[in-house]
């Protein structure tokens, strides 16, 4: 080491004091930059308040409800469709507040195979109905035949009685 150079001599107090003074100045500058308020552009704060539901791109609003009272108490900004969970009732409410009520019935589409089975079942039911009708007709015909046989026997018996009475009365 070169002890003759005053800046490099660790035992030189002047050098130490100057070095510490430089460090202090650097720290003071850093403190000033940190303490200065940051000048950032202030952006205006905007708040949007929505009094109605957010509008969507569709032409209709839809919602599940349980009663027509819920439909009456719901505000709509476009035509609204309301339905219960099983879709058996549908209410349509327009922006004027007019409510129309519909009752629905499910139509189940069947494929060709199911349609053929259904037609076969219909034929079976039709044939069973015809068989039942024929059985009733046979039962009625049998009853009518038995009744006419009974009437015929009654007539024959009464004719025999009257012949025998005539015959016996002639003998006397």
Backbone as a printed PyTorch tensor [residue, N CA C, xyz], in Angstrom:
tensor([[[   0.8150,   -1.1720,    0.0000],
         [   0.0000,    0.0000,    0.0000],
         [   0.8700,    1.2500,    0.0000]],

        [[   0.2660,    2.1910,   -0.5760],
         [   0.9860,    3.4600,   -0.6630],
         [   0.4690,    4.3820,    0.4260]],

        [[   1.2400,    4.5320,    1.4850],
         [   0.8190,    5.3670,    2.6060],
         [   1.1370,    6.8400,    2.3870]],

        [[   1.8140,    7.1400,    1.3340],
         [   2.1390,    8.5390,    1.0380],
         [   0.9490,    9.2660,    0.4110]],

        [[   0.1250,    8.5380,   -0.2380],
         [  -1.0620,    9.1440,   -0.8450],
         [  -2.0710,    9.4220,    0.2650]],

        [[  -2.4800,   10.6950,    0.4220],
         [  -3.3700,   10.9970,    1.5520],
         [  -4.7490,   10.3710,    1.4030]],

        [[  -5.1400,   10.0950,    0.1860],
         [  -6.4950,    9.5310,    0.0080],
         [  -6.5380,    8.0550,    0.3390]],

        [[  -5.4060,    7.4030,    0.2010],
         [  -5.3780,    5.9790,    0.4620],
         [  -4.8340,    5.6400,    1.8390]],

        [[  -4.4670,    6.5860,    2.5660],
         [  -3.9230,    6.3340,    3.8830],
         [  -5.0770,    6.1660,    4.8620]],

        [[  -5.2560,    4.9460,    5.3950],
         [  -6.3790,    4.7150,    6.3160],
         [  -6.2070,    5.4430,    7.6280]],

        [[  -5.0330,    5.8810,    7.9200],
         [  -4.8000,    6.5610,    9.1820],
         [  -4.9420,    8.0660,    9.0600]],

        [[  -5.2380,    8.5350,    7.9000],
         [  -5.4250,    9.9540,    7.6760],
         [  -6.8590,   10.3100,    8.0270]],

        [[  -7.0170,   11.1740,    9.0200],
         [  -8.3510,   11.5520,    9.4940],
         [  -9.0890,   12.4140,    8.4800]],

        [[  -8.3720,   13.2210,    7.8230],
         [  -9.0220,   14.0950,    6.8360],
         [  -9.6980,   13.2500,    5.7510]],

        [[  -8.9940,   12.2520,    5.3350],
         [  -9.5630,   11.3660,    4.3160],
         [ -10.8180,   10.6840,    4.8190]],

        [[ -10.8170,   10.1980,    5.9980],
         [ -11.9710,    9.5120,    6.5880],
         [ -13.1550,   10.4650,    6.7180]],

        [[ -12.8860,   11.6600,    7.1550],
         [ -13.9540,   12.6390,    7.3330],
         [ -14.5810,   12.9670,    5.9820]],

        [[ -13.7620,   13.1390,    4.9680],
         [ -14.2860,   13.4520,    3.6410],
         [ -15.1050,   12.2730,    3.0860]],

        [[ -14.6430,   11.1050,    3.2810],
         [ -15.3640,    9.9300,    2.7950],
         [ -16.7210,    9.7900,    3.4880]],

        [[ -16.7380,    9.9900,    4.7620],
         [ -18.0050,    9.9180,    5.5000],
         [ -18.9510,   11.0420,    5.0940]],

        [[ -18.3740,   12.2380,    4.8450],
         [ -19.1940,   13.3680,    4.4020],
         [ -19.8300,   13.0540,    3.0430]],

        [[ -19.1100,   12.4560,    2.1580],
         [ -19.6530,   12.0790,    0.8470],
         [ -20.7820,   11.0430,    0.9830]],

        [[ -20.5870,   10.0980,    1.8600],
         [ -21.6220,    9.0780,    2.0940],
         [ -22.8900,    9.7250,    2.6680]],

        [[ -22.6760,   10.6900,    3.5770],
         [ -23.8330,   11.3730,    4.1840],
         [ -24.5860,   12.1770,    3.1330]],

        [[ -23.8620,   12.8610,    2.2810],
         [ -24.5160,   13.6440,    1.2190],
         [ -25.3330,   12.7290,    0.2950]],

        [[ -24.7760,   11.5910,   -0.0340],
         [ -25.4840,   10.6400,   -0.9080],
         [ -26.7530,   10.1250,   -0.2370]],

        [[ -26.6770,    9.8290,    1.0430],
         [ -27.8400,    9.3390,    1.7910],
         [ -28.8950,   10.4380,    1.8780]],

        [[ -28.4630,   11.7000,    2.1040],
         [ -29.4090,   12.8220,    2.1690],
         [ -30.1430,   12.9970,    0.8330]],

        [[ -29.4120,   12.8720,   -0.2760],
         [ -30.0700,   12.9970,   -1.5800],
         [ -31.0980,   11.8830,   -1.7890]],

        [[ -30.7450,   10.6910,   -1.3860],
         [ -31.6860,    9.5760,   -1.5320],
         [ -32.9230,    9.7800,   -0.6620]],

        [[ -32.7220,   10.2970,    0.5500],
         [ -33.8440,   10.5580,    1.4530],
         [ -34.7600,   11.6280,    0.8700]],

        [[ -34.1950,   12.6470,    0.2610],
         [ -35.0110,   13.7120,   -0.3270],
         [ -35.8510,   13.1760,   -1.4880]],

        [[ -35.2650,   12.3360,   -2.3110],
         [ -36.0390,   11.8060,   -3.4350],
         [ -37.1500,   10.8750,   -2.9510]],

        [[ -36.8920,   10.1580,   -1.8820],
         [ -37.9280,    9.2690,   -1.3380],
         [ -39.0470,   10.0810,   -0.6980]],

        [[ -38.7090,   11.1620,    0.0050],
         [ -39.7040,   11.9500,    0.7160],
         [ -40.5010,   12.8690,   -0.1960]],

        [[ -40.0240,   13.1270,   -1.3670],
         [ -40.7710,   13.9980,   -2.2720],
         [ -42.0360,   13.2640,   -2.7200]],

        [[ -43.1660,   13.9580,   -2.7860],
         [ -44.4000,   13.3100,   -3.2410],
         [ -44.2630,   12.9170,   -4.7120]],

        [[ -44.7790,   11.7740,   -4.9890],
         [ -44.6890,   11.2740,   -6.3500],
         [ -45.7200,   12.0100,   -7.1860]],

        [[ -45.2750,   12.6130,   -8.2380],
         [ -46.1610,   13.3660,   -9.1160],
         [ -46.6400,   12.4450,  -10.2390]],

        [[ -47.7660,   11.7860,   -9.9830],
         [ -48.3700,   10.9440,  -11.0120],
         [ -49.6240,   11.6350,  -11.5080]],

        [[ -49.9460,   11.4210,  -12.7620],
         [ -51.1690,   12.0400,  -13.2700],
         [ -52.3890,   11.4860,  -12.5280]],

        [[ -53.2620,   12.3450,  -12.0980],
         [ -54.4510,   11.9510,  -11.3500],
         [ -55.5610,   11.6420,  -12.3440]],

        [[ -56.0730,   10.4360,  -12.2570],
         [ -57.1780,   10.0460,  -13.1310],
         [ -58.4840,   10.2030,  -12.3690]],

        [[ -59.5010,   10.7280,  -13.0390],
         [ -60.7800,   10.9060,  -12.3300],
         [ -61.3990,    9.5480,  -11.9790]],

        [[ -62.0360,    9.5190,  -10.8430],
         [ -62.6980,    8.3000,  -10.3880],
         [ -64.1110,    8.2930,  -10.9690]],

        [[ -64.4490,    7.1860,  -11.6120],
         [ -65.8030,    7.0610,  -12.1660],
         [ -66.4880,    5.8720,  -11.5280]],

        [[ -67.7560,    6.0670,  -11.2150],
         [ -68.5660,    4.9860,  -10.6740],
         [ -69.8400,    4.9150,  -11.4870]],

        [[ -70.2160,    3.6980,  -11.8350],
         [ -71.4600,    3.4900,  -12.5650],
         [ -72.4520,    2.8230,  -11.6280]],

        [[ -73.6050,    3.4270,  -11.4850],
         [ -74.6580,    2.8700,  -10.6610],
         [ -75.7370,    2.3340,  -11.5840]],

        [[ -76.0730,    1.0740,  -11.4090],
         [ -77.0950,    0.4530,  -12.2430],
         [ -78.3190,    0.1920,  -11.3880]],

        [[ -79.4270,    0.8200,  -11.7460],
         [ -80.6620,    0.6150,  -11.0040],
         [ -81.4240,   -0.5900,  -11.5220]],

        [[ -81.1100,   -1.0350,  -12.7020],
         [ -81.7750,   -2.1840,  -13.3080],
         [ -80.7280,   -3.2400,  -13.6080]],

        [[ -81.1810,   -4.4560,  -13.8950],
         [ -80.2130,   -5.4990,  -14.2390],
         [ -79.4090,   -5.1180,  -15.4740]],

        [[ -78.2200,   -5.6670,  -15.5770],
         [ -77.3740,   -5.3710,  -16.7260],
         [ -78.0390,   -5.8470,  -18.0110]],

        [[ -78.1140,   -4.9900,  -18.9990],
         [ -78.7510,   -5.4300,  -20.2390],
         [ -77.8480,   -6.4090,  -20.9840]],

        [[ -78.4920,   -7.3630,  -21.6290],
         [ -77.7240,   -8.3150,  -22.4220],
         [ -78.0300,   -8.0850,  -23.8930]],

        [[ -77.3910,   -8.8270,  -24.7330],
         [ -77.5730,   -8.6510,  -26.1620],
         [ -78.8330,   -9.3230,  -26.6840]],

        [[ -79.4940,  -10.1410,  -25.8760],
         [ -80.6820,  -10.8400,  -26.3540],
         [ -81.9010,   -9.9300,  -26.2800]],

        [[ -82.9510,  -10.3330,  -26.9740],
         [ -84.1770,   -9.5460,  -27.0010],
         [ -85.1070,   -9.8820,  -25.8460]],

        [[ -84.8130,  -10.9640,  -25.1220],
         [ -85.6870,  -11.4240,  -24.0530],
         [ -84.9170,  -11.5780,  -22.7520]],

        [[ -85.6520,  -11.4290,  -21.6710],
         [ -85.1290,  -11.7670,  -20.3550],
         [ -85.8600,  -13.0210,  -19.9140]],

        [[ -85.2240,  -13.8770,  -19.1570],
         [ -85.8650,  -15.1090,  -18.6970],
         [ -85.4860,  -15.3730,  -17.2500]],

        [[ -86.4500,  -15.9810,  -16.5190],
         [ -86.2080,  -16.2390,  -15.1030],
         [ -87.1420,  -17.3370,  -14.6280]],

        [[ -86.6630,  -18.1770,  -13.6870],
         [ -87.5100,  -19.1620,  -13.0380],
         [ -88.2580,  -18.4830,  -11.8950]],

        [[ -89.5530,  -18.7560,  -11.7910],
         [ -90.3620,  -18.2480,  -10.6890],
         [ -91.2940,  -19.3540,  -10.2150]],

        [[ -91.9150,  -19.1370,   -9.0450],
         [ -92.8580,  -20.1090,   -8.5200],
         [ -94.3070,  -19.6480,   -8.6760]],

        [[ -94.5320,  -18.3340,   -8.5890],
         [ -95.8990,  -17.8280,   -8.6540],
         [ -95.9640,  -16.5970,   -9.5470]],

        [[ -97.1910,  -16.2380,   -9.9030],
         [ -97.3970,  -15.0440,  -10.7240],
         [ -97.0650,  -13.7840,   -9.9200]],

        [[ -97.1050,  -13.8680,   -8.6010],
         [ -96.7590,  -12.7180,   -7.7660],
         [ -95.2920,  -12.3140,   -7.9720]],

        [[ -94.4340,  -13.2950,   -8.1260],
         [ -93.0270,  -12.9900,   -8.3960],
         [ -92.8750,  -12.2920,   -9.7460]],

        [[ -93.6950,  -12.6940,  -10.7070],
         [ -93.6570,  -12.0540,  -12.0290],
         [ -94.1020,  -10.5980,  -11.8950]],

        [[ -95.1620,  -10.3680,  -11.1380],
         [ -95.6760,   -9.0130,  -10.9470],
         [ -94.6460,   -8.1090,  -10.2690]],

        [[ -93.8710,   -8.6700,   -9.3640],
         [ -92.9070,   -7.8760,   -8.5970],
         [ -91.5450,   -7.7380,   -9.2700]],

        [[ -91.3800,   -8.2950,  -10.4650],
         [ -90.1010,   -8.2260,  -11.1640],
         [ -90.1500,   -7.1290,  -12.2180]],

        [[ -89.1530,   -6.2410,  -12.1810],
         [ -89.0470,   -5.1570,  -13.1550],
         [ -88.3570,   -5.6740,  -14.4090]],

        [[ -88.9430,   -5.3940,  -15.5820],
         [ -88.3280,   -5.8210,  -16.8360],
         [ -88.0490,   -4.6110,  -17.7120]],

        [[ -86.9090,   -4.6570,  -18.4200],
         [ -86.5500,   -3.5750,  -19.3370],
         [ -86.8480,   -3.9640,  -20.7800]],

        [[ -87.1150,   -5.2370,  -21.0240],
         [ -87.5700,   -5.7570,  -22.3060],
         [ -88.4890,   -6.9300,  -22.0020]],

        [[ -89.0800,   -7.4850,  -23.0120],
         [ -90.0320,   -8.5710,  -22.7960],
         [ -89.3680,   -9.6860,  -21.9870]],

        [[ -90.0660,  -10.1180,  -20.9310],
         [ -89.5220,  -11.1400,  -20.0460],
         [ -90.3550,  -12.3980,  -20.0840]],

        [[ -89.6800,  -13.5330,  -20.0920],
         [ -90.3480,  -14.8280,  -20.0300],
         [ -90.0380,  -15.4290,  -18.6700]],

        [[ -91.0820,  -15.8300,  -17.9830],
         [ -90.9430,  -16.4400,  -16.6670],
         [ -91.5840,  -17.8100,  -16.7210]],

        [[ -90.9630,  -18.7920,  -16.0850],
         [ -91.5170,  -20.1380,  -16.0700],
         [ -91.2370,  -20.7940,  -14.7320]],

        [[ -92.0940,  -21.7550,  -14.3810],
         [ -91.8020,  -22.5230,  -13.1810],
         [ -90.8270,  -23.6350,  -13.5540]],

        [[ -90.3230,  -24.3440,  -12.5540],
         [ -89.2290,  -25.2960,  -12.7860],
         [ -89.6180,  -26.4480,  -13.7150]],

        [[ -90.8810,  -26.8720,  -13.7010],
         [ -91.2710,  -27.9870,  -14.5660],
         [ -91.8610,  -27.5230,  -15.8980]],

        [[ -91.7900,  -26.2210,  -16.1650],
         [ -92.2340,  -25.6200,  -17.4290],
         [ -93.7220,  -25.8580,  -17.7210]],

        [[ -94.5230,  -26.1310,  -16.7080],
         [ -95.9450,  -26.3450,  -16.9590],
         [ -96.6880,  -25.0140,  -17.1170]],

        [[ -96.1440,  -23.9370,  -16.5750],
         [ -96.7280,  -22.6050,  -16.7490],
         [ -95.6610,  -21.6480,  -17.2380]],

        [[ -96.0810,  -20.7610,  -18.1430],
         [ -95.1750,  -19.7280,  -18.6540],
         [ -95.9050,  -18.3930,  -18.5860]],

        [[ -95.2080,  -17.3810,  -18.0850],
         [ -95.7450,  -16.0310,  -18.0340],
         [ -94.8740,  -15.1440,  -18.9150]],

        [[ -95.5000,  -14.2900,  -19.7010],
         [ -94.7690,  -13.3290,  -20.5280],
         [ -95.1700,  -11.9410,  -20.0610]],

        [[ -94.1690,  -11.1450,  -19.6920],
         [ -94.4230,   -9.7900,  -19.1950],
         [ -93.7180,   -8.8050,  -20.1080]],

        [[ -94.4680,   -7.8100,  -20.6030],
         [ -93.8300,   -6.8060,  -21.4610],
         [ -93.4550,   -5.5870,  -20.6240]],

        [[ -92.8390,   -4.5930,  -21.2550],
         [ -92.3210,   -3.4440,  -20.5160],
         [ -93.4300,   -2.5860,  -19.9280]],

        [[ -94.6480,   -2.7070,  -20.4380],
         [ -95.7600,   -1.9390,  -19.8690],
         [ -96.3150,   -2.5870,  -18.6120]],

        [[ -95.9080,   -3.8270,  -18.3230],
         [ -96.3770,   -4.5230,  -17.1300],
         [ -97.4680,   -5.5320,  -17.4170]],

        [[ -97.9020,   -5.6300,  -18.6770],
         [ -98.9470,   -6.5830,  -19.0460],
         [ -98.3870,   -8.0010,  -18.9600]],

        [[ -99.1500,   -8.8940,  -18.3130],
         [ -98.7100,  -10.2740,  -18.1180],
         [ -99.6790,  -11.2140,  -18.8210]],

        [[ -99.1280,  -12.1230,  -19.6200],
         [ -99.9290,  -13.1650,  -20.2710],
         [ -99.4850,  -14.5010,  -19.7050]],

        [[-100.4630,  -15.3920,  -19.4360],
         [-100.1780,  -16.6850,  -18.8190],
         [-100.4970,  -17.8060,  -19.7980]],

        [[ -99.6060,  -18.7950,  -19.8590],
         [ -99.7890,  -19.9490,  -20.7430],
         [ -99.5710,  -21.2250,  -19.9480]],

        [[-100.3300,  -22.2640,  -20.3070],
         [-100.1230,  -23.5970,  -19.7630],
         [ -99.5260,  -24.4380,  -20.8760]],

        [[ -98.5020,  -25.2020,  -20.5630],
         [ -97.8110,  -25.9660,  -21.6080],
         [ -98.0460,  -27.4500,  -21.4370]],

        [[ -97.8580,  -28.1660,  -22.5340],
         [ -97.9510,  -29.6170,  -22.5430],
         [ -96.7690,  -30.1360,  -23.3400]],

        [[ -96.0920,  -31.1150,  -22.8230],
         [ -94.8970,  -31.6220,  -23.4830],
         [ -95.2800,  -32.5240,  -24.6420]],

        [[ -94.6110,  -32.3280,  -25.7680],
         [ -94.7580,  -33.2080,  -26.9150],
         [ -93.4630,  -33.9830,  -27.0490]],

        [[ -93.5810,  -35.2870,  -26.9510],
         [ -92.3940,  -36.1280,  -26.9990],
         [ -92.2370,  -36.6500,  -28.4210]],

        [[ -91.1020,  -36.3380,  -29.0200],
         [ -90.8270,  -36.8320,  -30.3640],
         [ -90.3720,  -38.2780,  -30.2680]],

        [[ -90.9280,  -39.0970,  -31.1510],
         [ -90.5380,  -40.5010,  -31.1480],
         [ -89.8830,  -40.8290,  -32.4840]],

        [[ -88.9480,  -41.7500,  -32.4300],
         [ -88.2720,  -42.1270,  -33.6660],
         [ -89.1000,  -43.1740,  -34.4080]],

        [[ -88.6390,  -43.5890,  -35.5590],
         [ -89.3900,  -44.4960,  -36.4370],
         [ -89.6880,  -45.8240,  -35.7500]],

        [[ -88.7150,  -46.3500,  -35.0350],
         [ -88.9000,  -47.6420,  -34.3640],
         [ -89.9890,  -47.5600,  -33.2900]],

        [[ -89.9490,  -46.4920,  -32.5000],
         [ -90.9740,  -46.3150,  -31.4700],
         [ -92.3440,  -46.0890,  -32.0950]],

        [[ -92.3760,  -45.3830,  -33.2300],
         [ -93.6430,  -45.1390,  -33.9180],
         [ -94.2580,  -46.4670,  -34.3850]],

        [[ -93.4180,  -47.3840,  -34.9000],
         [ -93.9080,  -48.6930,  -35.3300],
         [ -94.4610,  -49.4720,  -34.1450]],

        [[ -93.7630,  -49.4250,  -33.0120],
         [ -94.2550,  -50.1040,  -31.8100],
         [ -95.5830,  -49.5190,  -31.3580]],

        [[ -95.6850,  -48.2100,  -31.4390],
         [ -96.9260,  -47.5530,  -31.0340],
         [ -98.0810,  -47.9750,  -31.9560]],

        [[ -97.8210,  -48.0550,  -33.2600],
         [ -98.8610,  -48.4830,  -34.1930],
         [ -99.2780,  -49.9210,  -33.9140]],

        [[ -98.3130,  -50.8000,  -33.6230],
         [ -98.6400,  -52.1890,  -33.2910],
         [ -99.4760,  -52.2540,  -32.0200]],

        [[ -99.1060,  -51.4550,  -31.0210],
         [ -99.8830,  -51.4300,  -29.7800],
         [-101.3010,  -50.9400,  -30.0400]],

        [[-101.4440,  -49.9260,  -30.8980],
         [-102.7810,  -49.4210,  -31.2270],
         [-103.6050,  -50.5060,  -31.9190]],

        [[-102.9850,  -51.2760,  -32.8150],
         [-103.6990,  -52.3690,  -33.4760],
         [-104.1260,  -53.4160,  -32.4670]],

        [[-103.2210,  -53.7330,  -31.5280],
         [-103.5450,  -54.7330,  -30.4960],
         [-104.7300,  -54.2530,  -29.6630]],

        [[-104.7080,  -52.9880,  -29.2360],
         [-105.8210,  -52.4540,  -28.4450],
         [-107.1160,  -52.4780,  -29.2420]],

        [[-107.0350,  -52.1630,  -30.5350],
         [-108.2190,  -52.1760,  -31.3860],
         [-108.7840,  -53.5920,  -31.5140]],

        [[-107.9030,  -54.5660,  -31.7270],
         [-108.3570,  -55.9510,  -31.8430],
         [-108.9340,  -56.4620,  -30.5260]],

        [[-108.3170,  -56.0820,  -29.4130],
         [-108.8540,  -56.4850,  -28.1020],
         [-110.2420,  -55.8980,  -27.8890]],

        [[-110.4350,  -54.6510,  -28.3110],
         [-111.7530,  -54.0280,  -28.1820],
         [-112.7730,  -54.7520,  -29.0540]],

        [[-112.3680,  -55.1540,  -30.2570],
         [-113.2810,  -55.8790,  -31.1410],
         [-113.6420,  -57.2390,  -30.5510]],

        [[-112.6530,  -57.9440,  -29.9870],
         [-112.9140,  -59.2490,  -29.3640],
         [-113.8850,  -59.0840,  -28.1960]],

        [[-113.6760,  -58.0450,  -27.3910],
         [-114.5660,  -57.8000,  -26.2550],
         [-115.9890,  -57.5250,  -26.7390]],

        [[-116.0930,  -56.7500,  -27.7910],
         [-117.4090,  -56.4260,  -28.3590],
         [-118.0910,  -57.6790,  -28.9040]],

        [[-117.3290,  -58.5400,  -29.5950],
         [-117.8970,  -59.7870,  -30.1170],
         [-118.3500,  -60.7110,  -28.9880]],

        [[-117.5530,  -60.7680,  -27.9020],
         [-117.9460,  -61.5900,  -26.7540],
         [-119.2590,  -61.0970,  -26.1650]],

        [[-119.3870,  -59.7720,  -26.0530],
         [-120.6360,  -59.2080,  -25.5280],
         [-121.8080,  -59.5360,  -26.4480]],

        [[-121.5670,  -59.4480,  -27.7800],
         [-122.6340,  -59.7700,  -28.7350],
         [-123.0250,  -61.2350,  -28.6260]],

        [[-122.0230,  -62.1330,  -28.4620],
         [-122.3220,  -63.5670,  -28.3210],
         [-123.1090,  -63.8330,  -27.0410]],

        [[-122.6900,  -63.1590,  -25.9560],
         [-123.3900,  -63.3500,  -24.6910],
         [-124.8330,  -62.8680,  -24.8200]],

        [[-125.0610,  -61.7370,  -25.4840],
         [-126.4190,  -61.2190,  -25.6660],
         [-127.2360,  -62.1570,  -26.5550]],

        [[-126.5950,  -62.7010,  -27.6220],
         [-127.3080,  -63.6080,  -28.5310],
         [-127.6690,  -64.8980,  -27.8130]],

        [[-126.7700,  -65.4280,  -27.0120],
         [-127.0420,  -66.6520,  -26.2600],
         [-128.1730,  -66.4190,  -25.2740]],

        [[-128.1440,  -65.2940,  -24.6260],
         [-129.1990,  -64.9780,  -23.6690],
         [-130.5350,  -64.8220,  -24.3870]],

        [[-130.5230,  -64.1660,  -25.5250],
         [-131.7420,  -63.9920,  -26.3130],
         [-132.2490,  -65.3370,  -26.8080]],

        [[-131.3510,  -66.2170,  -27.2270],
         [-131.7250,  -67.5520,  -27.7000],
         [-132.3290,  -68.3620,  -26.5750]],

        [[-131.6940,  -68.3000,  -25.3970],
         [-132.2280,  -69.0230,  -24.2270],
         [-133.5740,  -68.4660,  -23.8410]],

        [[-133.7470,  -67.1870,  -23.9200],
         [-135.0260,  -66.5770,  -23.5820],
         [-136.0830,  -67.0090,  -24.5840]],

        [[-135.7480,  -67.0400,  -25.8640],
         [-136.7450,  -67.4320,  -26.8600],
         [-137.0710,  -68.9120,  -26.7270]],

        [[-136.0910,  -69.7580,  -26.3390],
         [-136.3810,  -71.1760,  -26.0930],
         [-137.3350,  -71.3200,  -24.9220]],

        [[-137.1060,  -70.5540,  -23.8720],
         [-137.9910,  -70.6040,  -22.7040],
         [-139.3930,  -70.1570,  -23.0880]],

        [[-139.4810,  -69.1210,  -23.8790],
         [-140.7980,  -68.6290,  -24.3070],
         [-141.4960,  -69.6780,  -25.1870]],

        [[-140.7110,  -70.3170,  -26.0740],
         [-141.2830,  -71.3440,  -26.9490],
         [-141.7910,  -72.5040,  -26.1210]],

        [[-141.0320,  -72.9140,  -25.1090],
         [-141.4850,  -74.0070,  -24.2630],
         [-142.7280,  -73.6020,  -23.5000]],

        [[-142.7490,  -72.3530,  -23.0680],
         [-143.9290,  -71.8740,  -22.3520],
         [-145.1520,  -71.9400,  -23.2680]],

        [[-144.9530,  -71.5500,  -24.5040],
         [-146.0680,  -71.5610,  -25.4590],
         [-146.5090,  -72.9890,  -25.7210]],

        [[-145.5270,  -73.9020,  -25.9120],
         [-145.8640,  -75.2950,  -26.1630],
         [-146.5680,  -75.9050,  -24.9630]],

        [[-146.0960,  -75.6150,  -23.7700],
         [-146.7170,  -76.1600,  -22.5600],
         [-148.1430,  -75.6520,  -22.4310]],

        [[-148.3320,  -74.3600,  -22.6940],
         [-149.6830,  -73.8180,  -22.5710],
         [-150.5800,  -74.3950,  -23.6570]],

        [[-150.0150,  -74.6690,  -24.8390],
         [-150.8120,  -75.2770,  -25.9140],
         [-151.1660,  -76.7030,  -25.5410]],

        [[-150.2440,  -77.4500,  -24.9750],
         [-150.5190,  -78.8170,  -24.5530],
         [-151.5670,  -78.8400,  -23.4620]],

        [[-151.4900,  -77.9100,  -22.5680],
         [-152.4600,  -77.8570,  -21.4720],
         [-153.8370,  -77.5680,  -22.0410]],

        [[-153.9150,  -76.6370,  -22.9610],
         [-155.2240,  -76.2990,  -23.5020],
         [-155.7660,  -77.4500,  -24.3450]],

        [[-154.9160,  -78.2240,  -25.0590],
         [-155.3790,  -79.3790,  -25.8340],
         [-155.8670,  -80.4570,  -24.8880]],

        [[-155.1130,  -80.6710,  -23.8420],
         [-155.5240,  -81.7190,  -22.9230],
         [-156.7970,  -81.3290,  -22.2090]],

        [[-156.9790,  -80.0600,  -21.9410],
         [-158.2250,  -79.6490,  -21.3070],
         [-159.3770,  -79.7920,  -22.2830]],

        [[-159.1360,  -79.5200,  -23.5220],
         [-160.1990,  -79.6830,  -24.5080],
         [-160.5230,  -81.1570,  -24.6550]],

        [[-159.5130,  -81.9490,  -24.6980],
         [-159.7350,  -83.3720,  -24.8740],
         [-160.4820,  -83.9580,  -23.6930]],

        [[-160.1140,  -83.5460,  -22.5520],
         [-160.7970,  -84.0570,  -21.3610],
         [-162.1780,  -83.4980,  -21.2690]],

        [[-162.3810,  -82.3110,  -21.7140],
         [-163.7320,  -81.7680,  -21.6140],
         [-164.6460,  -82.4270,  -22.6190]],

        [[-164.1220,  -82.9370,  -23.7440],
         [-164.9560,  -83.6130,  -24.7030],
         [-165.3550,  -84.9660,  -24.1700]],

        [[-164.5630,  -85.5720,  -23.4150],
         [-164.8990,  -86.8700,  -22.8760],
         [-165.9860,  -86.7550,  -21.8630]],

        [[-166.1490,  -85.7770,  -21.2620],
         [-167.1570,  -85.6680,  -20.2260],
         [-168.4320,  -85.5210,  -20.8570]]])
